[in-house]
Amino acid sequence: MAIEHAPTGTFLATTGYQSAMSTKLEKPIRREIEIDGEPFTLIVAPDGLRLTRKRFRSGLAVSWKALLRQLDRSEQNRAGVTPTA
């Protein structure tokens, strides 16, 4: 099956099917990444992110809500707005 690139950046198969929607994240996705030559496992899950050193159990975890709160604080600080709570 041949695949063409649609102008919007989505893929268009020769069958005529085109979808601009993202796939819903319903279960964790594990990927290995390398940081400064050291292997890590990144897990992207419906509840957040987890980064652990390869072959270790504990690591850094952050929920999507916490990530959004931190982004909001960062944008407020940049704009000179003092957070109320």
N, C-alpha and C positions, 0 to 999 in steps of 0.2 A: 504494500500500500504506500503510495507516494504521499508526502506531506509538503504542503506549501506554507509559506509564512504570509499570514494576512496582514494588511496594513496596520491594524491595531496591535500587532504583536502576538495575537492568539494564533493557534495552529488551526489550519483548515485542511482536513483530509479530503481526498478525492471523492469521498462518498457524499460530500456536500455538508457534512455536519460541522458546525462552528459553535464554540462555547467560549464566552468571555468570563464565565464564572470560575472562581477558585474552588478547589476541592476542599470540603469541610474536613478539619482535623478531628478525627474521631478516636484515634489511638496514637500512642507515642511513636515517634520516628527517631531512630538512633543513627547518628553519624559520627564518624571518627574525624577529628581535626588535629592538626599539629600546631603547637604554639611554642616558639623558640626551640624547635627540634624535639619536643616532648609530646607524646600522643595523649589526647583527651577524648572523652566520649561526650557528645552533646546530645541531649534528649529534648526534643520539642514535643510537648504534650498538650492536651486540651486545657490543663490547669496551669501550665507555665513552662519554664525552661530549667534544665539541670545540666551543669557542667562538672564532670568528674575526671580526675586523672585516671588514665587507663590502668586497670587492675586494682583500683581502690574503690571502696564503697561510698565514702562520704565525699561531698563536694559542695559546690555552690548551687543553691536552688532559689528561684524567684518566681512568684506567681505573676500572671498577666496583670492582675489588679495592682500589685505593688509596683510593677514596671510602669504602668500608666500613671500612678500617683507620683513616682519619681520624675517622670517626663513632665507632668504638669507643674511640679515644683521648680524644675529646671527652667521651664518657659516663664514662670512667674518671676523668678530671680532675674532672668535676662531682661524682662520688661520693667523691672523695678517695683513689682507689686509685692507687698508684704502678706504672706499667708495668714489667714485668720484662725485656722485650726490645725 
